Each structure stands twice: as C-alpha cells, then as structure tokens.
Amino acid sequence: MDSENGRATPQLPPEAVLPQMILGGLMQKSIWTAAKLGIADLVAEQPRNAEEIAAATDTHAPSLYRVLRFLAMAGVFAENFDGKFELTPIAELLRSDTPNSMRDYAIMMGEDWIWQAYGELMHTVKTGEIAHDKVQGMSSFEYYAQNEEVGKIFNRAMTNLSLLSAPAIVEAYDFSGINKLVDIAGGHGLLLAAILKVNPHLQGVLFDLPFVIEGAGELLESEGVAARTEKVSGDFFENVPAGADAYLMKHIIHDWNDEQSVKILQNIRRAMNDDGKVLIAEMVVPEGNEPSPAKGLDLVMLTIEGGKERTAEEYRELLVAAGLSLSRIIPTRSPFSIVEAVKN
C-alpha cells in the first residue's frame, strides 16, 4: 500500500522484475566505479555534468555519462534539469568524508578478486569448496596478508561497517557491569573505542593478527582511548587473552564454518571469567522468505570465506557445541544483533 494515500502501489510484472535482477551485477560494478573515482566527493562540492566529472577523473565523458545515468535511475545520484549530477541520500554514503560512509565497502565489494570468486559460484554449489580459494590458491585471510594493498582495502571496508554498526551496538547493550572487555579480531579498534568512550570505567584489550595490530595505534590515539587499551596480537585458533569479563566479536564468527567457529568459541570459553559473557555482533538470518541483507551476505561468505550467516537456532546449536549457552539476542537499530552467551 502507498502509505500516503492508502492506495495499492502498482507491482511490476515478473517479466519486468527479472531483467532488472539479471543486471544487478552491472549496478554493483557501476557503484564501484563511482566509488573508486570519488564522484560523490566531486558532486558534493557542487552539481557537475559528465564532462566536468570526466575532466576531474581522467575518464571518457560519454561512457561515464551512461554509467551515471544508470546509477541515477536507481537513486544513486540524480540528474537535474540542466544535465548535472547531484547527490542523493544513497550517494551521500559514497562520500569519503561522512561519518556513515560506505565508500570503502563499495570499493572492496567491486574489486576483481571478489568478482573472480563470484564467477566460481557454480563450483562452490557443486562441490561445497570455497570459490576464492580455487581462484587464488589460498584462503582470503592469507591473501590479505600477502597482498598489502588488498589488506588495506579489506581493513578500510571493515572500518566502514564498524562506523555503521558501532553506535547502534553501543546504544543497544549495557556495558556498565563489565570491567574488562576483549575485542576479538577488532581490527583497528573503532568499535572498541566507541564502547570505551561511553563507558569510562572500562579497560579494553584489542586482539588481532600482528599485521592488523601494527596499524591500530593511530585510531586509538585519535579517539582518546589508547591509555585504556592493551594491544595484543595472536591467533584466535590457538588462544585469546585471558581473564576478561566479556569477549566481543563483531563480524567475525560469520567468516568461519561451524567446526572452526566452535574452536574459536571454545578458546574464548577457556579464557573468560566464570561469570563472563560472549557477545557476538552479527546479522541474524530471519526464517522463511523475509527479506534481509543477511541472506545476500551469506552468499559472500559462501564464496569468499567459507563461513555463513546463521539463524537464531543455528547460533544456539553452535554455542552449545562450544560449551556455552545462548542467553538472549538483542536487536539494534542497524542490521546487526548482539548474540549474548554465557558458560553452561
């Protein structure tokens, strides 16, 4: 129904909807092109036509115009009456200087190494093997570690997601009863910093791989929480820092299959205080046909990492296998929920 006039909104026929879906890959690649060229930053200064944007980005104006027209059709930019392109609320997210920017995430998701893995989706469907590993001959995390620029793109994209989810997680969960919080695979510490700033009694531990921790100091300093944050490098498949009241993982467990996830959770269980908590910040897949970004992200995990997005029941079973018990699932105003668990 049209919420403004109470009338039914006309539905497109299936033969019009399916062609749009089939062209979805071109939409993603067009968004990537705009993000990579920094077009949202250019038109934020003032609306510009394709010729002006092409001159600023060293591109071919007629070709660029056709990409921008395609994006404008979907509400990513808008072409005004004099042929100039301007920002829309969606295009605002492609700016590099906004707090909720998704530019780096858009860039990562359109990079060739991602698309090469998507191209092997049929291989994954037939064999259950990870498409990325077939293409690159190694796991995604090995690939990030061995290719410096790819690793930087990945870390910047994860920071984008943290910028979107961190305020919602801080707002939704009461950290007042926690004195020491370990952020497992916390990247450069953006989420941990957001939590520490709102909870001045907290001591934080940022735990990640050595090459990630090496780059974490600047953000912690700029957020004013470096003095309350211990940086520890290691491998969560071996062990994690011991003796904390809570262990937080955002966008981590979904990277791994059930066996690997149980191993990580068992290591946390051994390290945590007896009355400690495990906090898993992930998208929880709804049952049935309900639309959810988690269902699309699940295919990214299938092809790139070999992990999965999980339903509430799948989280319950996973936690039980690790000697933990699901206590509650807390929704946030973002697509993420907080899955809270305690020792059995």
GIFEN-V328579 format. One record per residue. N is the residue number from 1. RES is the residue in one small letter. SS is DSSP state (alpha for helix, beta for strand, coil for the rest). D_FIRST is the distance of its C-alpha to the first C-alpha in whole Angstrom. Layout:
n = [N;N]
res = [RES;RES]
ss = [SS;SS]
d_first = [D_FIRST;D_FIRST]
//
This chain:
n = [1;2;3;4;5;6;7;8;9;10;11;12;13;14;15;16;17;18;19;20;21;22;23;24;25;26;27;28;29;30;31;32;33;34;35;36;37;38;39;40;41;42;43;44;45;46;47;48;49;50;51;52;53;54;55;56;57;58;59;60;61;62;63;64;65;66;67;68;69;70;71;72;73;74;75;76;77;78;79;80;81;82;83;84;85;86;87;88;89;90;91;92;93;94;95;96;97;98;99;100;101;102;103;104;105;106;107;108;109;110;111;112;113;114;115;116;117;118;119;120;121;122;123;124;125;126;127;128;129;130;131;132;133;134;135;136;137;138;139;140;141;142;143;144;145;146;147;148;149;150;151;152;153;154;155;156;157;158;159;160;161;162;163;164;165;166;167;168;169;170;171;172;173;174;175;176;177;178;179;180;181;182;183;184;185;186;187;188;189;190;191;192;193;194;195;196;197;198;199;200;201;202;203;204;205;206;207;208;209;210;211;212;213;214;215;216;217;218;219;220;221;222;223;224;225;226;227;228;229;230;231;232;233;234;235;236;237;238;239;240;241;242;243;244;245;246;247;248;249;250;251;252;253;254;255;256;257;258;259;260;261;262;263;264;265;266;267;268;269;270;271;272;273;274;275;276;277;278;279;280;281;282;283;284;285;286;287;288;289;290;291;292;293;294;295;296;297;298;299;300;301;302;303;304;305;306;307;308;309;310;311;312;313;314;315;316;317;318;319;320;321;322;323;324;325;326;327;328;329;330;331;332;333;334;335;336;337;338;339;340;341;342;343;344]
res = [m;d;s;e;n;g;r;a;t;p;q;l;p;p;e;a;v;l;p;q;m;i;l;g;g;l;m;q;k;s;i;w;t;a;a;k;l;g;i;a;d;l;v;a;e;q;p;r;n;a;e;e;i;a;a;a;t;d;t;h;a;p;s;l;y;r;v;l;r;f;l;a;m;a;g;v;f;a;e;n;f;d;g;k;f;e;l;t;p;i;a;e;l;l;r;s;d;t;p;n;s;m;r;d;y;a;i;m;m;g;e;d;w;i;w;q;a;y;g;e;l;m;h;t;v;k;t;g;e;i;a;h;d;k;v;q;g;m;s;s;f;e;y;y;a;q;n;e;e;v;g;k;i;f;n;r;a;m;t;n;l;s;l;l;s;a;p;a;i;v;e;a;y;d;f;s;g;i;n;k;l;v;d;i;a;g;g;h;g;l;l;l;a;a;i;l;k;v;n;p;h;l;q;g;v;l;f;d;l;p;f;v;i;e;g;a;g;e;l;l;e;s;e;g;v;a;a;r;t;e;k;v;s;g;d;f;f;e;n;v;p;a;g;a;d;a;y;l;m;k;h;i;i;h;d;w;n;d;e;q;s;v;k;i;l;q;n;i;r;r;a;m;n;d;d;g;k;v;l;i;a;e;m;v;v;p;e;g;n;e;p;s;p;a;k;g;l;d;l;v;m;l;t;i;e;g;g;k;e;r;t;a;e;e;y;r;e;l;l;v;a;a;g;l;s;l;s;r;i;i;p;t;r;s;p;f;s;i;v;e;a;v;k;n]
ss = [coil;coil;coil;coil;coil;coil;coil;coil;coil;coil;coil;coil;coil;alpha;alpha;alpha;alpha;alpha;alpha;alpha;alpha;alpha;coil;alpha;alpha;alpha;alpha;alpha;alpha;alpha;alpha;alpha;alpha;alpha;alpha;alpha;alpha;coil;alpha;alpha;alpha;alpha;alpha;alpha;alpha;coil;coil;beta;coil;alpha;alpha;alpha;alpha;alpha;alpha;alpha;alpha;coil;coil;coil;alpha;alpha;alpha;alpha;alpha;alpha;alpha;alpha;alpha;alpha;alpha;alpha;alpha;coil;coil;coil;coil;beta;beta;coil;coil;coil;coil;coil;beta;beta;coil;coil;alpha;alpha;alpha;alpha;coil;coil;coil;coil;coil;coil;coil;coil;coil;coil;alpha;alpha;alpha;alpha;alpha;alpha;alpha;alpha;coil;alpha;alpha;alpha;alpha;alpha;alpha;alpha;coil;coil;alpha;alpha;alpha;alpha;alpha;alpha;alpha;coil;coil;coil;alpha;alpha;alpha;alpha;alpha;alpha;coil;coil;coil;alpha;alpha;alpha;alpha;alpha;alpha;alpha;coil;alpha;alpha;alpha;alpha;alpha;alpha;alpha;alpha;alpha;alpha;alpha;alpha;alpha;alpha;alpha;alpha;alpha;alpha;alpha;alpha;alpha;alpha;alpha;alpha;alpha;coil;coil;coil;coil;coil;coil;coil;beta;beta;beta;beta;beta;coil;coil;coil;coil;coil;alpha;alpha;alpha;alpha;alpha;alpha;alpha;alpha;alpha;coil;coil;coil;coil;beta;beta;beta;beta;beta;beta;coil;alpha;alpha;alpha;alpha;coil;coil;coil;alpha;alpha;alpha;alpha;alpha;alpha;coil;coil;coil;alpha;alpha;alpha;beta;beta;beta;beta;beta;coil;coil;coil;coil;coil;coil;coil;coil;coil;coil;coil;coil;beta;beta;beta;beta;beta;coil;coil;alpha;alpha;alpha;coil;coil;alpha;alpha;alpha;alpha;alpha;alpha;alpha;alpha;alpha;alpha;alpha;alpha;alpha;alpha;coil;coil;coil;coil;coil;beta;beta;beta;beta;beta;beta;coil;beta;coil;coil;coil;coil;coil;coil;coil;coil;alpha;alpha;alpha;alpha;alpha;alpha;alpha;alpha;alpha;alpha;alpha;alpha;alpha;coil;coil;coil;coil;beta;coil;alpha;alpha;alpha;alpha;alpha;alpha;alpha;alpha;alpha;alpha;coil;coil;beta;beta;beta;beta;beta;beta;beta;beta;coil;coil;coil;coil;coil;beta;beta;beta;beta;beta;beta;beta;coil]
d_first = [0;4;6;9;8;6;6;4;5;9;10;14;17;19;22;20;19;22;24;22;23;26;27;26;29;30;27;29;32;31;30;33;35;33;34;38;38;37;35;33;36;37;34;34;37;36;34;36;36;37;41;41;39;41;44;43;42;45;43;43;40;39;38;37;35;33;32;31;29;27;26;25;22;21;21;24;26;26;28;29;30;34;33;33;31;30;28;24;23;23;27;28;28;31;33;36;37;33;33;30;32;31;33;36;33;32;35;36;34;35;38;40;41;38;37;40;39;36;38;40;37;38;41;39;38;41;43;41;43;42;41;42;45;46;46;47;50;49;46;44;45;49;47;46;50;52;50;50;47;45;45;45;41;40;41;39;36;37;37;34;32;34;33;30;30;33;32;30;32;35;32;31;35;38;41;43;45;46;49;49;46;46;44;44;44;43;43;44;43;40;38;42;43;39;40;44;43;41;44;47;49;48;50;48;49;48;48;48;50;53;51;48;50;53;50;48;51;49;46;47;50;47;45;48;48;51;54;52;50;53;52;53;53;53;51;49;50;54;53;51;53;54;54;50;48;45;44;41;39;36;35;38;38;36;38;40;41;41;45;45;43;45;48;46;45;48;50;48;49;52;52;50;52;52;49;47;43;42;38;36;34;31;28;27;26;23;24;22;19;18;17;20;23;25;25;26;28;30;31;33;35;35;37;38;39;40;38;34;31;31;29;30;33;34;35;37;39;40;41;43;45;46;47;44;42;38;38;34;31;30;27;27;24;25;24;28;29;32;34;37;40;44;47;47]
//
